[in-house]
Amino acid sequence: MECFNNISNAYEAAEAIHCIQKCGETVLYDDHEKRLILWREIYDKSPEEHMIKISKILEINSRETYESADKRYNLTMY
C-alpha cells in the first residue's frame, strides 16, 4: 500500500504502477470498469480507490487511452 503514497501527477501515478508491479501485483485494464485494476480487486477491494485515482490522473478510461498511457509511461515494463 505504500506504493500509493504521494500521487498527485501523471509521473507519480506511473511510478506507483511500476512500484506495484515490482511488489508482484498484476495491473490490468478492465473494459467493464473502464480503468486500471489490480488483479486482487476480485477479492480485496482495499486498493480500488487508489486505482480509480491513478486511472483518472493518467486519463485512462478506454482501451485506447490505456495503450497511449502505456506507451508514454511504459506501464507494462515488468
Beta strands, then each sheet from edge to edge (+ up, - down):
strand 1: 27-30
strand 2: 35-38
sheet 1: 1+ 2-
end
